[in-house]
Amino acid sequence: MPAYDRSRFEPPAPVAVVELRNPTSGVVLPGVYLLIDSGADVTLLPEYAVKALHGTVEIGRQYELAAFDGSTTTASAIRLDLLFLNRTFRGFYLLTGQEYGILGRNILNHIAVLLNGPHGEWREHTADEK
């Protein structure tokens, strides 16, 4: 079970380590950290990862993001494959300048994740468990 990340977040938070793949070149980047955030509508990927994959930002695809404080920013989109829990999620993802990304509901709605805050760990919940 992956432990909550205590080095980047206070209080500690659940973080997934995913792989990203450029669907055009097939180049894979392992070890990309994404905060598991069930309050986020979409997944955001760190810009450094996209640069490492030589990904191309989709021209004309800018999306407005709203923060809890009401402020807004815009984010570019890129088409990548996200590999997580032995699944491949293909699609467009938004970019963030942070050192970690956000794993949002566009991915989380396809899996069951059990967050165990008291033990500071998380895991995938499978259908055969009670």
C-alpha positions in Angstrom: 0.0 0.0 0.0 1.4 3.4 -0.9 2.0 5.7 2.1 0.6 9.2 2.3 3.2 11.8 1.2 4.6 13.5 4.3 7.3 15.5 2.6 5.2 17.6 0.3 1.9 17.9 2.3 1.0 18.9 5.8 -1.1 17.2 6.9 0.1 14.1 4.9 -1.9 13.4 1.7 -2.5 10.4 -0.6 -0.3 10.5 -3.7 -0.3 8.2 -6.7 2.9 7.5 -8.6 1.9 7.1 -12.2 3.6 6.6 -15.6 2.9 8.9 -18.6 3.3 7.8 -22.2 3.5 9.9 -25.3 1.0 8.1 -27.6 2.8 9.3 -30.7 6.4 8.3 -29.8 5.7 5.6 -27.2 8.2 7.2 -24.8 7.2 6.5 -21.2 8.1 8.6 -18.1 7.7 6.7 -14.8 7.6 8.2 -11.3 5.2 11.1 -11.8 3.5 12.2 -8.6 -0.2 13.1 -8.6 -2.1 14.1 -5.5 -5.3 12.0 -5.2 -8.0 14.7 -5.1 -11.6 13.6 -5.3 -12.6 17.2 -5.2 -10.9 18.0 -8.5 -13.0 17.6 -11.7 -10.1 16.8 -13.9 -6.5 15.5 -13.8 -3.6 18.0 -14.1 -0.2 16.9 -15.1 3.1 18.7 -14.2 4.6 20.6 -17.1 8.1 19.1 -16.5 6.7 15.7 -17.3 5.2 16.8 -20.6 8.5 18.5 -21.6 10.4 15.2 -20.7 8.1 13.3 -23.0 8.4 15.9 -25.8 4.6 16.2 -25.8 2.9 18.8 -27.9 0.4 21.1 -26.3 -2.9 21.2 -28.2 -3.1 24.5 -30.0 -6.4 26.3 -29.3 -7.2 24.1 -26.2 -7.2 26.4 -23.2 -9.4 25.8 -20.3 -10.4 28.0 -17.4 -9.8 26.6 -13.9 -11.5 28.0 -10.8 -9.9 27.8 -7.4 -11.8 27.6 -4.1 -11.1 31.3 -3.4 -12.9 32.2 -6.7 -9.7 33.1 -8.6 -9.4 31.7 -12.2 -6.4 30.7 -14.3 -6.1 29.1 -17.7 -4.4 25.8 -18.5 -3.3 24.2 -21.7 -4.2 20.6 -22.7 -2.2 17.8 -24.0 -3.0 14.3 -25.2 -1.2 11.6 -23.3 -1.7 8.1 -21.9 -1.8 7.9 -18.1 -0.9 4.4 -16.7 -2.2 3.8 -13.2 -3.2 0.6 -11.3 -2.5 -1.6 -14.3 -4.9 0.5 -16.5 -4.3 2.9 -19.3 -6.3 6.1 -19.4 -6.1 7.8 -22.8 -7.2 11.4 -23.3 -6.5 15.1 -22.8 -5.0 16.3 -19.6 -4.5 19.8 -18.4 -1.1 21.2 -17.4 0.1 22.7 -14.1 3.4 24.4 -13.2 3.6 22.5 -9.8 6.1 19.8 -9.1 3.2 17.3 -8.7 0.0 16.9 -10.5 -3.6 16.3 -9.5 -5.4 13.0 -10.0 -9.0 14.1 -10.5 -12.4 12.5 -10.8 -12.1 12.0 -14.6 -9.8 9.1 -13.6 -10.9 8.4 -10.0 -14.5 7.7 -11.1 -13.3 4.5 -12.9 -11.6 2.9 -9.9 -12.4 2.4 -6.2 -9.7 3.7 -3.9 -9.7 3.1 -0.1 -8.1 6.0 1.8 -6.9 4.9 5.2 -6.0 8.3 6.8 -5.4 6.9 10.4 -2.7 4.6 8.9 -1.5 7.1 6.3 -1.9 4.8 3.4 -4.2 4.1 0.5 -5.0 1.2 -1.9 -7.2 0.1 -4.7 -10.4 -1.5 -3.4 -11.4 -4.6 -5.4 -14.8 -6.0 -6.1 -14.1 -9.3 -4.3 -13.4 -7.5 -1.0 -16.2 -7.0 1.6 
